[in-house]
Amino acid sequence: MNLDNFESMDPVMLMSIVNMKLRDEYGDLDNLIKAFDIDKQALINKLASAGFDYLPEVKQFR
């Protein structure tokens, strides 16, 4: 799944995809951001608008 269009995605689906990629492929948010060359703050803001926060200690959005 490509995250190039994350800004137009449903935030619940986006959170699910991002968490899956963090768990299975990238390990942390910085690696995921680099791999997809997307704006970190924009992704955080998109998910925060739906009530999800990034928890670095568990490397997931919840």
OpenMM code with the backbone's topology and positions (N, CA, C; nanometers):
from openmm import Vec3, app, unit

residues = "MET ASN LEU ASP ASN PHE GLU SER MET ASP PRO VAL MET LEU MET SER ILE VAL ASN MET LYS LEU ARG ASP GLU TYR GLY ASP LEU ASP ASN LEU ILE LYS ALA PHE ASP ILE ASP LYS GLN ALA LEU ILE ASN LYS LEU ALA SER ALA GLY PHE ASP TYR LEU PRO GLU VAL LYS GLN PHE ARG".split()
positions = [
    Vec3(0.0856, -0.1182, 0.0000),
    Vec3(0.0000, 0.0000, 0.0000),
    Vec3(0.0891, 0.1230, 0.0000),
    Vec3(0.0642, 0.2109, -0.0926),
    Vec3(0.1404, 0.3342, -0.1061),
    Vec3(0.0765, 0.4431, -0.0199),
    Vec3(0.1574, 0.5216, 0.0451),
    Vec3(0.1060, 0.6279, 0.1316),
    Vec3(0.1166, 0.7660, 0.0672),
    Vec3(0.1445, 0.7728, -0.0621),
    Vec3(0.1577, 0.9020, -0.1295),
    Vec3(0.0312, 0.9871, -0.1179),
    Vec3(-0.0833, 0.9238, -0.1114),
    Vec3(-0.2107, 0.9965, -0.1050),
    Vec3(-0.2716, 0.9923, 0.0353),
    Vec3(-0.1872, 0.9824, 0.1377),
    Vec3(-0.2380, 0.9665, 0.2745),
    Vec3(-0.3304, 1.0799, 0.3163),
    Vec3(-0.3101, 1.1996, 0.2624),
    Vec3(-0.3912, 1.3146, 0.3047),
    Vec3(-0.5385, 1.2999, 0.2668),
    Vec3(-0.5677, 1.2192, 0.1648),
    Vec3(-0.7073, 1.2001, 0.1234),
    Vec3(-0.7674, 1.0703, 0.1758),
    Vec3(-0.6886, 0.9931, 0.2494),
    Vec3(-0.7367, 0.8640, 0.2998),
    Vec3(-0.8227, 0.8804, 0.4246),
    Vec3(-0.9109, 0.7843, 0.4457),
    Vec3(-0.9873, 0.7772, 0.5690),
    Vec3(-0.8877, 0.7604, 0.6844),
    Vec3(-0.8976, 0.8432, 0.7892),
    Vec3(-0.7966, 0.8376, 0.8959),
    Vec3(-0.7914, 0.7056, 0.9723),
    Vec3(-0.9027, 0.6361, 0.9870),
    Vec3(-0.9011, 0.5074, 1.0573),
    Vec3(-0.8275, 0.4035, 0.9725),
    Vec3(-0.8543, 0.4027, 0.8426),
    Vec3(-0.7837, 0.3117, 0.7523),
    Vec3(-0.6349, 0.3478, 0.7471),
    Vec3(-0.6054, 0.4763, 0.7421),
    Vec3(-0.4671, 0.5220, 0.7398),
    Vec3(-0.3930, 0.4768, 0.8651),
    Vec3(-0.4548, 0.4926, 0.9807),
    Vec3(-0.3922, 0.4505, 1.1059),
    Vec3(-0.3626, 0.3009, 1.1035),
    Vec3(-0.4557, 0.2227, 1.0539),
    Vec3(-0.4370, 0.0789, 1.0459),
    Vec3(-0.3203, 0.0430, 0.9542),
    Vec3(-0.3135, 0.1057, 0.8392),
    Vec3(-0.2062, 0.0793, 0.7431),
    Vec3(-0.0715, 0.1227, 0.8005),
    Vec3(-0.0661, 0.2408, 0.8573),
    Vec3(0.0595, 0.2918, 0.9136),
    Vec3(0.1080, 0.2008, 1.0258),
    Vec3(0.0192, 0.1626, 1.1159),
    Vec3(0.0604, 0.0745, 1.2259),
    Vec3(0.1077, -0.0617, 1.1752),
    Vec3(0.0433, -0.1141, 1.0730),
    Vec3(0.0863, -0.2405, 1.0150),
    Vec3(0.2264, -0.2263, 0.9551),
    Vec3(0.2489, -0.1185, 0.8823),
    Vec3(0.3800, -0.0962, 0.8222),
    Vec3(0.4865, -0.0730, 0.9292),
    Vec3(0.4515, -0.0029, 1.0346),
    Vec3(0.5469, 0.0169, 1.1445),
    Vec3(0.5836, -0.1168, 1.2081),
    Vec3(0.4862, -0.1993, 1.2288),
    Vec3(0.5087, -0.3295, 1.2920),
    Vec3(0.5861, -0.4249, 1.2011),
    Vec3(0.5478, -0.4321, 1.0746),
    Vec3(0.5997, -0.5354, 0.9854),
    Vec3(0.7219, -0.4958, 0.9029),
    Vec3(0.7386, -0.3650, 0.8757),
    Vec3(0.8409, -0.3269, 0.7791),
    Vec3(0.9401, -0.2212, 0.8261),
    Vec3(0.8957, -0.1208, 0.8991),
    Vec3(0.9807, -0.0034, 0.9203),
    Vec3(1.0285, 0.0184, 1.0622),
    Vec3(0.9649, -0.0370, 1.1606),
    Vec3(1.0142, -0.0291, 1.2974),
    Vec3(0.9851, 0.0988, 1.3713),
    Vec3(0.9975, 0.2127, 1.3042),
    Vec3(0.9620, 0.3387, 1.3705),
    Vec3(0.9152, 0.4406, 1.2668),
    Vec3(0.8575, 0.5471, 1.3168),
    Vec3(0.7952, 0.6467, 1.2299),
    Vec3(0.8962, 0.7140, 1.1380),
    Vec3(1.0145, 0.7426, 1.1865),
    Vec3(1.1144, 0.8099, 1.1031),
    Vec3(1.1529, 0.7257, 0.9820),
    Vec3(1.1679, 0.5950, 0.9999),
    Vec3(1.2003, 0.5072, 0.8867),
    Vec3(1.0865, 0.5022, 0.7861),
    Vec3(0.9638, 0.4975, 0.8332),
    Vec3(0.8479, 0.4955, 0.7441),
    Vec3(0.8410, 0.6252, 0.6639),
    Vec3(0.8599, 0.7379, 0.7294),
    Vec3(0.8557, 0.8693, 0.6642),
    Vec3(0.9613, 0.8778, 0.5543),
    Vec3(1.0818, 0.8313, 0.5851),
    Vec3(1.1897, 0.8339, 0.4861),
    Vec3(1.1585, 0.7437, 0.3672),
    Vec3(1.1049, 0.6263, 0.3935),
    Vec3(1.0766, 0.5308, 0.2868),
    Vec3(0.9725, 0.5839, 0.1887),
    Vec3(0.8732, 0.6554, 0.2396),
    Vec3(0.7663, 0.7049, 0.1537),
    Vec3(0.7848, 0.8517, 0.1146),
    Vec3(0.8890, 0.9140, 0.1683),
    Vec3(0.9181, 1.0545, 0.1385),
    Vec3(0.7936, 1.1421, 0.1562),
    Vec3(0.7342, 1.1308, 0.2759),
    Vec3(0.6161, 1.2107, 0.3073),
    Vec3(0.6461, 1.3018, 0.4255),
    Vec3(0.5640, 1.4028, 0.4422),
    Vec3(0.5810, 1.5009, 0.5485),
    Vec3(0.5361, 1.4412, 0.6820),
    Vec3(0.6282, 1.4298, 0.7737),
    Vec3(0.6005, 1.3680, 0.9038),
    Vec3(0.4909, 1.4429, 0.9789),
    Vec3(0.5023, 1.5746, 0.9855),
    Vec3(0.4043, 1.6515, 1.0614),
    Vec3(0.2661, 1.6448, 0.9975),
    Vec3(0.2606, 1.6413, 0.8659),
    Vec3(0.1313, 1.6296, 0.7973),
    Vec3(0.0644, 1.4967, 0.8305),
    Vec3(0.1430, 1.3891, 0.8342),
    Vec3(0.0878, 1.2579, 0.8710),
    Vec3(0.0394, 1.2583, 1.0155),
    Vec3(0.1206, 1.3114, 1.1042),
    Vec3(0.0822, 1.3204, 1.2462),
    Vec3(-0.0450, 1.4031, 1.2616),
    Vec3(-0.0527, 1.5156, 1.1919),
    Vec3(-0.1704, 1.6026, 1.2010),
    Vec3(-0.2953, 1.5343, 1.1468),
    Vec3(-0.2809, 1.4629, 1.0360),
    Vec3(-0.3958, 1.3921, 0.9767),
    Vec3(-0.4518, 1.2904, 1.0758),
    Vec3(-0.3637, 1.2135, 1.1379),
    Vec3(-0.4102, 1.1126, 1.2331),
    Vec3(-0.4586, 1.1767, 1.3633),
    Vec3(-0.3972, 1.2850, 1.4049),
    Vec3(-0.4413, 1.3548, 1.5258),
    Vec3(-0.5812, 1.4136, 1.5074),
    Vec3(-0.6139, 1.4516, 1.3845),
    Vec3(-0.7477, 1.5078, 1.3595),
    Vec3(-0.8574, 1.4058, 1.3852),
    Vec3(-0.8215, 1.2768, 1.3844),
    Vec3(-0.9172, 1.1702, 1.4133),
    Vec3(-0.8982, 1.1146, 1.5544),
    Vec3(-0.8114, 1.1800, 1.6330),
    Vec3(-0.7935, 1.1399, 1.7719),
    Vec3(-0.6798, 1.0429, 1.7974),
    Vec3(-0.5960, 1.0187, 1.6971),
    Vec3(-0.4843, 0.9255, 1.7128),
    Vec3(-0.3547, 1.0009, 1.7391),
    Vec3(-0.2798, 0.9548, 1.8362),
    Vec3(-0.1496, 1.0127, 1.8679),
    Vec3(-0.0424, 0.9069, 1.8493),
    Vec3(0.0768, 0.9507, 1.8076),
    Vec3(0.1888, 0.8580, 1.7942),
    Vec3(0.2516, 0.8373, 1.9303),
    Vec3(0.2659, 0.7127, 1.9702),
    Vec3(0.3277, 0.6761, 2.0970),
    Vec3(0.4622, 0.6114, 2.0667),
    Vec3(0.5714, 0.6885, 2.0776),
    Vec3(0.7022, 0.6350, 2.0396),
    Vec3(0.7451, 0.5137, 2.1205),
    Vec3(0.6990, 0.5033, 2.2439),
    Vec3(0.7398, 0.3899, 2.3274),
    Vec3(0.6856, 0.2568, 2.2763),
    Vec3(0.5728, 0.2592, 2.2054),
    Vec3(0.5182, 0.1371, 2.1454),
    Vec3(0.5244, 0.1396, 1.9931),
    Vec3(0.5708, 0.2523, 1.9388),
    Vec3(0.5881, 0.2703, 1.7948),
    Vec3(0.4592, 0.2453, 1.7188),
    Vec3(0.3507, 0.3063, 1.7688),
    Vec3(0.2193, 0.2934, 1.7072),
    Vec3(0.1397, 0.4211, 1.7272),
    Vec3(0.0396, 0.4382, 1.6416),
    Vec3(-0.0610, 0.5405, 1.6634),
    Vec3(-0.1758, 0.4745, 1.7381),
    Vec3(-0.2241, 0.5421, 1.8386),
    Vec3(-0.3406, 0.4925, 1.9152),
    Vec3(-0.4320, 0.6082, 1.9477),
] * unit.nanometer
topology = app.Topology()
chain = topology.addChain("A")
for resn in residues:
    res = topology.addResidue(resn, chain)
    for name in ("N", "CA", "C"):
        topology.addAtom(name, app.Element.getBySymbol(name[0]), res)
